[in-house]
């Protein structure tokens, strides 16, 4: 059978896809960078005969960005959409931009010129039928980051990358610079990103085949970075969601254990501090429970069981405390038995304490998973603000 014609048609179709491109750029207070970004995109693509459009999705910056974009749209295919409702969130802005794309092939990049527009053509050349997404990778062979990065930033970036690596086969899963086809993406309504890492969300939820192209990541010259401690917390929340959806129960158990470990630090700190103040060790064991249990309830609600249906805070705290009290009975009871009846543990009360915490933790997980943060809930007439449904 002669397949030469079909192969030719396929090649033509691929070339056509590469010759029409939508570029999505989320912005927040990037007015000073927009003109240079647009001009460099124009210079990078015009010589390659690529028909393109640039969609700037702004998080209501109020910094003159809209006027700048409107002025540039008079001579170049640039348009800005401003999100005035909902939380400021880069990933949500990208999703909005993808919905508005005219072309199937699209590129997502930052506005601060840390992603160099000259690399766009490299991404497009690597995007073919053997992959669904091409990412601009800092950590692929040949890639790199700005030499001005501090040790803290290097360690922070590498740690985030290491945490995300089990989810995808990609050296730089936290990148924000990528090319893909809209037809290859999962249903946008099923995405649940939070924060900056929309590429990771798409890779994991869509099970995309990923290829990497090395890039040099440059620090911004104008404006200020939006990566603050809130965004780092959001990155942890996002990773916990993706681990839970990918690995389900094992990931939930690991997260539950990590939260429990943080509560353990509070618990043991209170226990030792109260004893230092002269409180009898059994009473100190009971009193140290309360700040630890409240801490654990909050982190389980916001991280471990973040995807579970919401319940009013006060009611859920009470049920969590109730289930934890059962764990406390096991915890304190086993501690008392070990410390009171086993000579080794009588001499090493801290080890008895740790054993009690472990046994109580198993009971806490079972009740938290099956009851407190259960998969179904009864709707309430007047839920707390933002608590009536799971966040997008």
N, C-alpha and C positions, 0 to 999 in steps of 0.2 A: 504494500500500500504506500502510495506516494504521500509523504507528510510534509513535503517542502513548502506547499502553499500555506498549510495551517501554521507551520513554524514561522513563516514570514508574517502572517497575520498576527501571531502572538508577539513577534518582535515589534511590529508596528504599534500594537496596543500598548506594550510596555513603554515604548518611546513616547507615545502620546501622553501616558500618565506622567512621565518625567518632565514633559514640556508644559504642564499646567499644575500649578502649585498654590496651595493656601498656607499661609504662615500665621500661626496663632501665637500672640505674645501677650501674656498677662502683665498688667502694669499697676503700680501703686506709687505715686509720687516719683515718677520717672521722666518728668517734663524735660529735664536737661539732657537726657540721653536719647529721646525719641528722634530728633532730627538726624543725629549721626547714625542711629540704627537704620533709619529709612534709607539714607543715602548709601550706606554700605551694602544694604540688601539690593538696592537698585544696581549698583556697580557690579556686585557679584553675579547677578542673574541676567542682566541685560545682554551681556556678551555671549551668553549661552542659549539665547533664543527661548527662554522660559517665560511663559505667561504666568503671572503671579498676582496674588492679592495679599495684603497684610491686614490682619484683623487684630487690632489692639483692644483688649478687654480690660477696662479700667475699674478698679475698686473704689470709685468715687473719691479720687485724689483731691479734687478742688485745688489743683496747683497750676492750672493753665494747660493741662495736657490736651483737653478737648479742643481748645482753640488751635493749638499747634497741629494736631491731627487734621482738623478741618482745613487748615491752610495748605498742608501738604497734599491733601486729597484733591486739590485743584489740578495737580499735574501728575500725580502718581496714584496707583490703585491702593489707597490707604483708607481705612475707615476705623472709627473707634466706637465701641459699645461700652456704655457705662453701667455697671451694676450698682443700683442704688438700694436694693433690698437684700436682706440676708447678710450673713457674716462676711467680712473680708477674708477671702481664702483663695490662694493662687490656684489650687486644683479645681475649685468650682468655676473660676474664671476661664480656665483652659477648656473645661467641658462646655461652657457656654460658647466659647469661640469655635469649638469643633462643630457644634450644632449649626453654626452660621456659615460654615465653609461652602464655597461654591464648587470646589474641586475635590476629587476623591483622595488625591495625594496631598499630604499635609506635613508640615514641620512645626514643632513646638520649641520655643527657645525663650531665654530671658531677655529682658529689655535693657539690662545694664552693660551689655557688650562683653560680658564674661564669656558668652558663647559667640564666637566670631562668625559673622554672616558668611565669610568666605568658605566656611566648612559645609554650608548647606548643599552645595553641588556634590561634595564628597558623600554626604548621606544619601542623596538621591541616586547616585551611581551605584551604591551598594544595595539599594532597595529593589529586590526582584522577587520572583515567585517562590524562591526558596526560603524567604523569611517574611515575617509580618511587621517587624519593626527594626530600624537601624538606629542605634544610639551613639551619640558622641561621647566617647569613653575617655575619662582621665586616666584610668588605670589599665587600659589595654596596652600591649607593647607599642611604644611610640608615642603614647599620650603623656600628659604631664599637667601639673598644677603650677600656679604662680609661685615663684621662689620667695616671695615676700610673706608667704603664709607663716603664721606663728606655729610653734610646736603644739599649742592647744588646738589650733584649727586642724592641723594635720591629724592629730590623734582622734579628734572628734569625728572627722570625716571617715577615717579608716575604721573606727569603731562602728559607726552607722552602717558602713558598707559591709563589714563583717557580720553584723546582725541580720542584714537583709539577704546575704548570699544563699542561705539554705532555701530561700523562696524561689529563686530564679537562677538560671545558668547564665550569669552575666558578671563581668568583673567590676562594673560600675552601675549597680542597680539603682543608685540614688541620683543619677543624672537627671537633668531637666531639659536636655537637648536631644531631640529625636525626630525621626521621620517615620511615617507609617501611612497606611491607607485607611480611610474611614470605613471602608467595607470590611476590613480585617478586625475592627475593634468590637469588643463586646457591647451589648446594649447599654447605652449611656445611663439609662434609668436604673440599672443594677449596680452602678458604681457607688462606692461609699468612701471617697477619699477625705482626708483631712490634712491640711497643711500644704507642703510644697512638693510632695513626691508623687505626682500624677503618673509619671512613667512607670514607676513600680506598681501602682494600682492597676494600670492597663496590662502590664506584663503578667501579673498574677491572676487577676480576674479573667482575663481573656486567654490565658495560657498561650501567649504569643511566642512565636519563634523569633529569637532575637539575634541580631548580628551587631558587632561593634566596630566602630571606626575611631581610631585614635584622634584626640583633639588636644590642643593646648588650652587649658582653662586659665583665663586672665581675670585678675581682680578688677572691679569697677574703678574708674577714675573719677566719676562724678556721682554725687548722691551718697546715700548710706545704705548699708546692708539691712535687709528685713529679717535676717536670721537671728532671732533672739531666743531667750529661754522658753517663751511660750511656744515658738515653733519647734523647739527641740522636744518639748512635752508632746506636742501634736505628732511629731515623728514617732515617738514611742507608742502613742495611742494607735497610730496608723499601722505600725508593725504588729501590734497585738491583734488588731482586727484581721490582718492578712494571715498571721500565723493561725488564728482561730479558724478561719475559713479554709485554710490549706490542710492543717493537721488536726483540726477539730478537737477531740477530747484530750489528746496528749498535750497540745499547746495550752489548753485551758488549765490543765493540771500544773504545768510548769509555771504559768503565770500566777496561778493561785498560790503555788509554793513560794514564788518570789515575793509576792505581796505579804504572805504570811511571814517570810523571813524579815521583811522590813518591820512588820508588827512585832516580831520577836525582839528586835533591837529595842523598841520602845518598851516592851513588856519587861525584858530583863533589866533595862536601865532603871525602870521604876522599882522593880523588885529589889535590886541592889541598893538603890538610893534610899528606899524606905528602911531597909535593914540598917543602913548606915546612920539613919536618924533614930535608931533604937526600936523600930517596930518589930514585933515578933514575926518570925519568918513565915508562918502560915497566913497571918493577917496580911503581911506584905504581899504574899502571893495572890491573895484575893483582890487587893486594892490595885495592883499593877495591871489587872485585867482590863479595866474600863477604858483608859486612854488607848490601849492597844486594839481593843475590839472596835472602837469608833474609827480609828485609823484604817483598819482592815476593811470595814464596811464601805468606807468612802472609796478606797482604791479598787475594791472589787466592783463597785457600782460604775466607776468611771473608766476602768481598764479591763479587768478580767472578764466581766460579763457585760461589756459595753454594748454588745449587739442584742442583748435580751430585752424583752418588752419592759418599759419603765413602770415603776410604781411610785406613789408619793413617798418622799424621803422619810418622813416621820414614821409612817407605817412600816416601811421596809427596814428602817433602823431597828424598830422594836422587834420585828420578826428575826432579823439577823442576830440581835442580842439574845433573843429567846433560844435560837438554835445554837448560838455560841455558848450559852449557859450549860447546855447539855455537854458540849465539848469541854467546858470548864470543869464540869463534874468529873468527866473522864480524866481531864488534865490534872486537876488538884487531887482527885482521888488516887490516881496512880502515883502522883508525887508523894502523897502522904503514906501510901502503902510502902513504896520503895524506901523512902527516907526513914520510915518508922520500923520497918520489919526486915530490911535487908542491910546487913552490916556495912557492905561496901558503899551503898548509896547513903547510909547514915553518915559515913565519913566524907562523902562527896555529894553534898546536896545539890550542887549545881548540875551534876549529871542527871540526878533524879528530876530536876526541873526541866532539863532538855527532853528527857524521855516523856514526861507528862505533856509537854508542848507538842511533841510528835504525834502521840496517840490522840490528843484532843484535836489536832489539825486534821487528821483523817476523818473524824466525825464531822468537823466543821465543813469540810469539802463536800461530803455526801449531802448534808442538809442544805448547804448553800446552792449546790448545783441542781438539786431536785426540788427544792421548795422556795428558798428565799429569792433566787434569781431564776425562777422557772421559765420555761419557754412560752408559757401562756400566762395571761393576766386578765383580770376583770376590769373593763374600762371604768373610769370614774367620771363623775359629772363635772367636777371642777379640778382637773389636774393642775399641778404646779406649772408655772411658766416654763415652757420648754421641755416638760417631762411627760407630755401626753403621748409622744411617739418618739421612736428612735430617730436621732439626728441623721441627716443625709450623709 
